[in-house]
Amino acid sequence: MRRFPYDAQSASGWSSDGPASSAQLRSTSRLHSGVSGGLVAVLFVVSIGIASVPIFGNQFLSINDYYNHLARTAVLLHGDGDPIFSWYFLPNWQLLPNLAFDLWVWGLGQILPVALAGKLFIVATFALTLSGVIFFHRLAFGRWSLWPFLALLLLYNRLLLAGYLNFLFGVGLWLHALSLWVRFHDARAWLRSVMMTAAALVIFFMHLAAFGVLAVTIVVYELATVASNPHRWSAKFASLLFTAASFAPAVLLAFFLSPHSEASGAVRYRDLATRVAGFAAPILYDWRIDAVCCLILLGLFVWAATRKSIDFDPKLAACAAALFALQFLMPNVIVTAEGGDRRLPLPMMLLAIAATDLRTSRHSQRFGFILAAGVVFILRIANVEARWQSDQPIYDDITQGLSLLPVGAQVASALSPDSFDDFSVPAVAISYLPVWEIVPRGGFTQTLFAYPTQQPLTLTTKYEALAAATPPGLLWQAFVADADPEKPDALSPKLVAALHEYEFIAFFGQQNFTVRDTALFQSFYAGQYVRIYRLGRQ
């Protein structure tokens, strides 16, 4: 049942004739508000608290890139005070569209431990995402509701497990920026343009892909408004012109002031099946459990829709539909960012929640949704907590071995090439936990993310070349016995020469593995999930 009785003004108590009276507002609240704002605030705090249990209940988080981000920020925080860091790293503070985590942890890291600041970043991402959906829904439908709490089911998702932290933080800000645009849609054009220019610049620096989502959704929202606006075409054109002008500063920064490389113009596509698989963003560890949960909610939704109890905001629904369509056109690699074909389904789902509402006087329907969503939310959090708890012994084994390395050790990390293919495997943080354990202690390992066009930290020329000569996957294939049974034992002289620049080599794997015998290695530590060797001479 379509609706749009509230515009951006009437939803907040303003009409074209001026502010509504307090009596009118109270009357509207009694007619349309299923819950009070106070209850929504309490549930928001409780929900974020529950969602944070795996974050604060575990020493190590099973998030793929998380410890890479954390180690890089530790260098940025403490690099000036320790000249040993300058052997390996150089600060690279530029106008980069990928700074959310670095800015947050660098700022809070001045007063808090880096590890705590990193966990607070994830909780802040949860809070921004949920509050964005709640406020947007309130703006569109003119009442507080429990419906937007469905977004809780999306806080833990495959993008989070993969470590797309900057993008997810940007998505939370995008929801608020889009809400701001809708709220002041009928304000003076210059005022809207100034506000959106500031919001667009902030989101641009958080993450480029989140900025792209903001641009697409606002353009679609404006086109939907223009199509339904009875004003003359000249006024419509002026509105679109002011909209475009809001994004001009960020676009100019991206083209003329942000750093570029030869790879900055790269655009590559994967197959259609991969893009379809992107819609599995809510699936975490056991697809069967998640599928059952989704089917329960889908069944309730279809039940309500057949009884015409589902309302939607046409303009916001058009934005969600645009993101759905764009998913099938999005390349995997665009500019220097990978995984572009996996990013859009999540903001599309969040926007779809904000754009719909359950309007029914039937207590059975409302209770059914609330109960089902609450149960699924608790089950998902319990599932995450159980998995992360089971991962802790693996991380303990790895950190125990790495803690034995001398301060300032230069360590070549070796990882299975397929360890980056599935982010729901046990102990996914095994890929970059070594960076966190080695680099902040003044050491070096080649897997730290420090690309000039993406991070505010780069490698010095010598160690950039060393990292390029010793890819972790190549080291695994060269020395792990079951990596490639048909691979000859002869090693490349170039690879051996590069390894002589390191003091140690460490192999990390989620499953049992055997390192080939070679005179180049002297055993240093043998754990279940890590093997560390001192590098000698052949």
NUTOR-70768 format. One record per residue (C-alpha): x, y, z. Coordinates in Angstrom, 3 decimals. Layout:
BEGIN
> px_py_pz
> X_Y_Z;
...
//
This chain:
BEGIN
> px_py_pz
> 0.000_0.000_0.000;
> 1.866_3.051_-1.208;
> 1.907_6.235_0.754;
> 3.652_9.539_1.044;
> 1.403_11.706_3.169;
> 4.432_13.193_4.921;
> 7.069_15.256_3.227;
> 10.362_16.316_4.764;
> 8.650_19.241_6.500;
> 5.450_17.704_7.783;
> 7.374_14.745_9.193;
> 9.176_17.068_11.537;
> 6.149_19.168_12.516;
> 6.345_21.813_9.792;
> 3.900_22.406_6.976;
> 3.909_24.803_4.054;
> 1.930_27.220_6.213;
> 4.455_27.237_9.045;
> 5.130_25.187_12.175;
> 2.349_23.035_13.445;
> 0.947_23.782_16.870;
> 1.925_21.645_19.844;
> -1.657_20.395_20.039;
> -1.480_19.271_16.411;
> 1.803_17.508_17.061;
> 0.369_15.691_20.085;
> -2.657_14.672_18.039;
> -0.455_13.398_15.224;
> 1.658_11.492_17.740;
> -1.401_9.797_19.232;
> -2.679_8.835_15.801;
> 0.488_7.578_14.199;
> 3.119_6.789_16.802;
> 3.256_3.159_17.778;
> 6.096_3.779_20.244;
> 7.579_6.777_22.002;
> 10.881_8.391_21.202;
> 12.061_7.524_24.693;
> 11.441_3.826_24.128;
> 13.289_3.982_20.803;
> 16.261_5.637_22.544;
> 16.347_2.977_25.284;
> 16.094_0.135_22.776;
> 18.807_1.753_20.674;
> 21.244_1.820_23.593;
> 20.362_-1.739_24.658;
> 20.643_-3.050_21.089;
> 24.053_-1.488_20.485;
> 25.162_-2.881_23.841;
> 24.102_-6.393_22.831;
> 25.711_-6.012_19.391;
> 28.962_-4.970_21.096;
> 29.261_-8.163_23.167;
> 31.515_-9.957_20.632;
> 33.602_-6.795_20.239;
> 34.402_-6.349_23.927;
> 33.966_-9.992_24.957;
> 36.952_-11.197_22.952;
> 40.568_-10.133_23.023;
> 40.973_-10.760_19.299;
> 38.332_-9.907_16.690;
> 37.805_-12.245_13.753;
> 37.789_-9.464_11.160;
> 40.151_-9.880_8.245;
> 41.808_-6.473_7.680;
> 41.182_-5.127_11.164;
> 44.658_-5.730_12.585;
> 46.296_-4.371_9.462;
> 44.419_-1.092_9.992;
> 45.285_-1.152_13.684;
> 49.021_-1.727_13.136;
> 49.243_1.054_10.550;
> 47.581_3.531_12.896;
> 49.932_2.522_15.725;
> 52.869_3.475_13.499;
> 51.241_6.810_12.662;
> 50.725_7.476_16.364;
> 54.145_6.490_17.652;
> 56.404_6.644_14.601;
> 57.733_10.121_15.375;
> 58.919_9.030_18.788;
> 60.869_5.999_17.563;
> 63.325_6.494_14.682;
> 63.367_2.755_13.930;
> 59.968_3.127_12.242;
> 61.525_5.493_9.687;
> 63.611_2.607_8.355;
> 60.471_0.981_7.048;
> 57.679_3.565_6.888;
> 56.954_7.132_5.839;
> 53.893_9.204_6.813;
> 51.626_9.861_3.839;
> 48.956_12.268_5.079;
> 47.268_13.389_1.878;
> 43.738_14.042_0.620;
> 42.923_10.336_0.502;
> 39.329_9.095_0.197;
> 39.919_6.230_2.635;
> 40.719_7.724_6.027;
> 37.862_6.840_8.397;
> 39.685_4.309_10.582;
> 43.030_6.092_10.517;
> 41.564_9.445_11.569;
> 39.381_7.899_14.280;
> 42.070_5.761_15.888;
> 44.770_8.393_15.422;
> 42.538_10.885_17.270;
> 41.323_8.622_20.078;
> 44.720_6.945_20.268;
> 46.075_10.148_21.792;
> 44.175_9.364_25.002;
> 43.215_5.676_24.729;
> 45.042_2.447_23.898;
> 45.032_1.815_20.164;
> 43.271_-1.554_20.561;
> 40.415_0.055_22.519;
> 40.102_2.903_20.017;
> 39.798_0.332_17.239;
> 36.991_-1.517_18.995;
> 35.176_1.757_19.652;
> 35.379_2.497_15.913;
> 33.406_-0.657_15.151;
> 30.819_0.145_17.829;
> 30.530_3.675_16.429;
> 29.917_2.155_12.993;
> 27.092_0.064_14.463;
> 25.602_3.130_16.160;
> 25.819_5.302_13.040;
> 24.194_2.616_10.907;
> 21.281_1.855_13.223;
> 20.605_5.491_14.149;
> 20.762_6.453_10.482;
> 18.025_3.968_9.580;
> 15.926_5.009_12.614;
> 16.119_8.741_11.872;
> 15.523_8.242_8.169;
> 12.456_6.123_8.840;
> 11.174_8.726_11.319;
> 11.644_11.435_8.715;
> 9.881_9.512_5.959;
> 6.905_8.234_7.937;
> 6.473_10.899_10.592;
> 6.568_8.608_13.613;
> 8.871_6.571_15.759;
> 8.688_2.870_15.048;
> 10.344_-0.421_15.905;
> 10.454_-1.346_12.227;
> 13.889_0.237_11.537;
> 15.392_-1.981_14.241;
> 15.434_-4.640_11.526;
> 18.757_-3.002_10.618;
> 20.195_-4.756_13.681;
> 20.196_-7.954_11.634;
> 22.657_-6.342_9.205;
> 25.220_-4.933_11.638;
> 27.293_-8.102_11.395;
> 27.738_-8.869_7.719;
> 30.262_-10.270_5.274;
> 31.707_-6.825_4.549;
> 32.534_-6.471_8.236;
> 34.166_-9.911_8.341;
> 36.185_-8.975_5.254;
> 37.359_-5.802_6.964;
> 35.659_-3.113_4.831;
> 35.700_-0.899_7.901;
> 36.110_2.509_6.253;
> 33.288_1.804_3.825;
> 30.903_0.647_6.556;
> 31.629_3.761_8.615;
> 30.975_5.833_5.499;
> 27.668_4.018_4.957;
> 26.560_5.044_8.443;
> 27.398_8.664_7.643;
> 25.671_8.337_4.258;
> 22.380_7.466_5.934;
> 22.596_10.599_8.079;
> 23.646_12.820_5.163;
> 20.778_11.558_3.015;
> 18.403_12.152_5.932;
> 19.728_15.698_6.225;
> 19.105_16.298_2.526;
> 15.517_15.057_2.750;
> 14.867_16.969_5.965;
> 15.874_20.281_4.396;
> 14.613_19.492_0.924;
> 12.318_22.507_0.862;
> 14.825_24.884_2.455;
> 16.660_27.513_0.440;
> 18.681_25.946_-2.339;
> 21.953_27.598_-1.282;
> 21.539_26.365_2.295;
> 20.938_22.792_1.158;
> 23.899_23.009_-1.188;
> 26.248_24.242_1.547;
> 25.145_21.528_3.974;
> 25.451_18.774_1.407;
> 28.817_20.036_0.191;
> 30.160_19.730_3.738;
> 28.560_16.300_4.224;
> 29.817_15.053_0.843;
> 33.381_16.161_1.639;
> 33.325_14.391_5.009;
> 32.041_11.149_3.476;
> 34.515_11.456_0.592;
> 37.420_11.405_3.062;
> 35.880_8.480_4.967;
> 35.617_6.275_1.863;
> 35.252_6.907_-1.854;
> 32.655_4.162_-2.400;
> 30.405_5.580_0.350;
> 30.657_8.959_-1.376;
> 29.551_7.263_-4.605;
> 26.525_5.741_-2.857;
> 25.610_9.185_-1.520;
> 25.863_10.763_-4.967;
> 23.767_8.059_-6.641;
> 20.980_8.077_-4.062;
> 20.667_11.861_-3.942;
> 20.578_12.110_-7.740;
> 17.875_9.437_-7.902;
> 15.928_11.118_-5.081;
> 16.085_14.448_-6.923;
> 14.999_12.886_-10.206;
> 12.051_11.250_-8.447;
> 11.177_14.623_-6.902;
> 11.451_16.404_-10.231;
> 9.200_13.828_-11.882;
> 6.475_14.441_-9.309;
> 6.996_18.201_-8.949;
> 4.406_20.411_-10.663;
> 6.786_23.403_-10.803;
> 7.974_24.730_-14.159;
> 10.944_23.045_-15.805;
> 13.282_25.989_-15.180;
> 12.837_25.557_-11.422;
> 13.434_21.815_-11.753;
> 16.629_22.426_-13.696;
> 17.844_24.879_-11.052;
> 17.208_22.293_-8.323;
> 19.224_19.659_-10.178;
> 22.000_22.162_-10.808;
> 22.334_22.972_-7.107;
> 22.340_19.240_-6.372;
> 25.203_18.633_-8.779;
> 27.127_21.611_-7.397;
> 27.121_20.029_-3.939;
> 29.386_17.230_-5.152;
> 31.715_19.343_-7.291;
> 34.318_20.092_-4.555;
> 34.770_16.395_-3.675;
> 34.969_15.414_-7.359;
> 37.586_18.093_-8.009;
> 39.590_16.882_-5.020;
> 39.458_13.321_-6.320;
> 40.713_14.252_-9.773;
> 43.247_16.975_-9.047;
> 44.487_16.777_-5.448;
> 44.184_13.130_-4.381;
> 47.210_10.955_-5.281;
> 46.953_8.729_-8.333;
> 48.940_5.844_-9.759;
> 48.961_3.833_-12.952;
> 46.391_1.531_-11.352;
> 44.042_4.446_-10.593;
> 42.351_4.083_-13.957;
> 41.824_0.327_-13.668;
> 38.327_-1.060_-14.143;
> 37.820_-4.827_-14.042;
> 34.689_-6.957_-13.905;
> 33.982_-10.363_-12.470;
> 31.309_-12.752_-13.610;
> 27.608_-12.127_-13.019;
> 27.380_-14.901_-10.419;
> 29.832_-13.028_-8.207;
> 27.660_-9.922_-8.274;
> 24.595_-11.967_-7.428;
> 26.537_-13.504_-4.542;
> 27.006_-9.989_-3.194;
> 23.390_-10.081_-2.019;
> 24.481_-12.709_0.516;
> 26.032_-9.892_2.584;
> 23.962_-10.812_5.701;
> 25.184_-14.437_5.623;
> 27.824_-15.002_8.296;
> 29.151_-18.427_9.260;
> 26.439_-21.025_8.733;
> 24.338_-20.233_5.672;
> 21.710_-22.746_6.763;
> 21.046_-20.940_10.045;
> 21.017_-17.565_8.341;
> 18.799_-18.872_5.551;
> 16.234_-20.136_8.059;
> 16.254_-16.769_9.831;
> 15.789_-14.931_6.533;
> 12.955_-17.236_5.520;
> 11.138_-16.590_8.808;
> 11.333_-12.841_8.333;
> 10.489_-13.098_4.641;
> 7.441_-15.191_5.461;
> 6.210_-12.600_7.946;
> 6.855_-9.829_5.435;
> 4.919_-11.615_2.663;
> 2.123_-12.309_5.121;
> 1.898_-8.618_5.983;
> 2.187_-7.556_2.333;
> -0.697_-9.802_1.270;
> -2.819_-8.037_3.881;
> -1.710_-4.654_2.516;
> -0.013_-3.743_5.776;
> 3.320_-2.754_4.236;
> 3.718_0.895_3.270;
> 6.661_2.395_1.428;
> 8.099_5.762_0.556;
> 8.225_5.930_-3.280;
> 11.273_8.205_-3.502;
> 13.377_6.210_-1.057;
> 12.200_2.983_-2.672;
> 13.447_4.371_-6.010;
> 16.868_4.973_-4.423;
> 16.991_1.396_-3.128;
> 15.953_0.102_-6.554;
> 18.736_2.136_-8.173;
> 21.327_0.531_-5.888;
> 19.888_-2.884_-6.737;
> 20.251_-2.221_-10.462;
> 23.708_-0.695_-10.068;
> 24.934_-3.855_-8.371;
> 24.733_-5.649_-11.723;
> 26.778_-2.939_-13.453;
> 29.416_-2.419_-10.783;
> 32.962_-3.628_-11.568;
> 35.028_-5.575_-9.068;
> 37.982_-3.185_-9.364;
> 37.396_0.519_-9.880;
> 40.229_3.031_-9.507;
> 42.325_1.404_-6.721;
> 39.503_-0.189_-4.712;
> 38.616_-3.866_-4.936;
> 35.340_-5.573_-4.089;
> 33.164_-2.890_-5.662;
> 30.666_-5.531_-6.750;
> 30.166_-6.581_-3.112;
> 29.515_-3.193_-1.504;
> 26.112_-2.091_-2.828;
> 23.694_-4.755_-1.495;
> 24.193_-3.756_2.139;
> 23.313_-0.040_1.755;
> 20.456_-1.111_-0.521;
> 19.046_-3.332_2.259;
> 19.448_-0.614_4.884;
> 17.689_1.894_2.672;
> 14.908_-0.599_1.938;
> 14.255_-0.905_5.683;
> 14.136_2.874_6.055;
> 11.820_3.172_3.039;
> 9.192_0.718_4.303;
> 6.899_0.522_7.298;
> 4.481_-1.876_8.941;
> 1.161_-0.090_9.412;
> -1.344_-2.296_11.083;
> -3.572_-2.270_14.103;
> -3.268_-6.026_14.419;
> -1.246_-6.850_17.512;
> -0.477_-10.321_16.139;
> 1.367_-8.902_13.143;
> 3.334_-6.399_15.158;
> 4.158_-8.909_17.877;
> 5.160_-11.492_15.271;
> 7.651_-9.130_13.633;
> 9.064_-7.890_16.922;
> 9.460_-11.387_18.331;
> 10.949_-12.840_15.151;
> 13.383_-9.970_14.621;
> 14.454_-10.014_18.279;
> 15.046_-13.759_18.290;
> 17.002_-13.643_15.021;
> 19.109_-10.741_16.309;
> 20.009_-12.575_19.518;
> 20.778_-15.757_17.571;
> 23.084_-13.894_15.206;
> 24.972_-12.223_18.044;
> 25.262_-15.565_19.846;
> 26.528_-17.160_16.634;
> 29.205_-14.493_16.215;
> 30.221_-14.687_19.875;
> 30.481_-18.491_19.758;
> 32.613_-18.420_16.606;
> 34.919_-15.713_17.902;
> 35.320_-17.512_21.228;
> 36.305_-20.678_19.377;
> 38.855_-18.663_17.383;
> 40.678_-17.355_20.476;
> 42.878_-20.470_21.030;
> 44.109_-20.156_17.438;
> 45.053_-16.524_17.972;
> 46.628_-17.365_21.333;
> 48.841_-19.943_19.648;
> 49.949_-17.423_17.032;
> 50.593_-14.577_19.454;
> 52.517_-16.874_21.782;
> 54.930_-17.713_19.005;
> 55.224_-14.137_17.739;
> 55.840_-12.825_21.261;
> 59.090_-14.819_21.348;
> 60.513_-12.831_18.443;
> 63.002_-10.133_19.417;
> 61.863_-6.513_19.317;
> 62.444_-5.041_15.868;
> 62.502_-8.427_14.099;
> 62.141_-8.500_10.326;
> 59.726_-11.326_9.520;
> 58.544_-12.648_6.175;
> 54.911_-13.774_6.518;
> 53.719_-16.743_4.441;
> 49.995_-17.360_3.933;
> 47.953_-19.679_1.763;
> 46.817_-17.836_-1.392;
> 43.238_-19.030_-0.827;
> 43.097_-17.612_2.704;
> 41.538_-14.434_1.273;
> 38.740_-16.174_-0.640;
> 36.318_-16.903_2.205;
> 35.955_-14.504_5.110;
> 33.668_-16.799_7.113;
> 36.334_-19.448_7.712;
> 37.598_-19.989_11.285;
> 40.096_-17.437_12.593;
> 39.989_-15.191_9.535;
> 42.139_-12.590_11.341;
> 45.077_-14.986_11.077;
> 46.027_-13.216_7.816;
> 46.885_-9.887_9.431;
> 47.233_-10.583_13.146;
> 51.018_-11.014_12.564;
> 51.201_-7.398_11.367;
> 49.703_-6.210_14.655;
> 52.066_-8.374_16.695;
> 55.243_-7.436_14.780;
> 55.047_-3.882_13.424;
> 54.095_-1.887_16.575;
> 57.120_-3.477_18.300;
> 59.421_-1.812_15.778;
> 59.593_-4.800_13.450;
> 58.715_-5.331_9.805;
> 56.576_-7.768_7.869;
> 55.648_-7.333_4.253;
> 51.859_-7.720_4.540;
> 51.120_-4.280_6.022;
> 48.763_-2.209_3.852;
> 50.729_0.930_2.998;
> 49.764_1.992_-0.518;
> 50.421_5.645_-1.478;
> 46.992_6.097_-3.079;
> 45.034_4.448_-0.263;
> 46.712_4.805_3.146;
> 48.366_7.652_5.076;
> 51.465_5.480_5.483;
> 53.859_4.161_2.866;
> 56.878_1.879_2.796;
> 60.335_3.239_2.176;
> 61.737_2.444_-1.258;
> 63.899_-0.435_-0.029;
> 61.138_-2.198_1.882;
> 58.517_-1.569_-0.775;
> 60.742_-3.492_-3.182;
> 61.314_-6.198_-0.577;
> 57.568_-6.612_-0.006;
> 56.985_-6.872_-3.758;
> 59.673_-9.566_-4.043;
> 58.222_-11.734_-1.248;
> 54.429_-12.031_-1.638;
> 52.978_-14.128_1.204;
> 51.185_-16.465_-1.203;
> 54.346_-17.123_-3.203;
> 56.272_-17.986_-0.043;
> 53.548_-20.432_0.942;
> 53.578_-22.139_-2.443;
> 57.362_-22.353_-2.416;
> 57.822_-23.925_1.007;
> 54.607_-25.621_2.176;
> 54.596_-29.277_1.162;
> 50.885_-29.610_0.409;
> 50.532_-26.236_-1.298;
> 51.366_-27.651_-4.732;
> 52.494_-31.321_-4.724;
> 53.737_-31.121_-8.336;
> 55.806_-28.010_-7.769;
> 59.588_-28.695_-8.021;
> 61.694_-28.114_-4.945;
> 64.094_-25.755_-6.728;
> 63.746_-22.201_-5.448;
> 64.157_-19.037_-7.422;
> 67.536_-17.425_-6.672;
> 65.750_-14.078_-6.666;
> 63.355_-15.266_-3.959;
> 66.168_-16.716_-1.863;
> 68.119_-13.465_-2.164;
> 65.092_-11.483_-1.015;
> 64.566_-13.790_1.971;
> 68.118_-13.071_3.109;
> 66.915_-9.554_3.897;
> 64.694_-11.008_6.641;
> 65.691_-12.508_9.967;
> 62.700_-14.852_10.267;
> 59.973_-16.418_8.186;
> 56.609_-17.375_9.701;
> 53.925_-19.606_8.177;
> 50.299_-19.171_9.267;
> 47.403_-21.525_8.484;
> 43.950_-22.405_9.815;
> 44.540_-26.094_9.139;
> 47.442_-28.470_9.609;
> 50.300_-27.920_7.187;
> 53.877_-29.120_6.719;
> 56.809_-26.914_5.772;
> 59.377_-28.505_3.454;
> 62.792_-29.259_4.896;
> 65.417_-26.816_3.707;
> 68.828_-25.762_4.941;
> 67.636_-22.184_4.678;
> 65.444_-22.585_7.788;
> 66.317_-23.143_11.434;
> 63.312_-23.996_13.588;
> 62.403_-21.258_16.071;
> 58.808_-22.013_17.144;
> 56.414_-24.786_16.167;
> 52.801_-24.177_17.095;
> 49.652_-25.752_15.768;
> 48.769_-22.815_13.519;
> 52.124_-21.095_13.127;
> 55.648_-22.262_12.277;
> 58.452_-19.744_12.737;
> 61.974_-20.270_11.390;
> 65.172_-18.317_11.721;
> 66.599_-17.695_8.277;
> 70.099_-19.032_7.685;
> 72.307_-19.339_4.602;
> 72.117_-22.145_2.060;
//
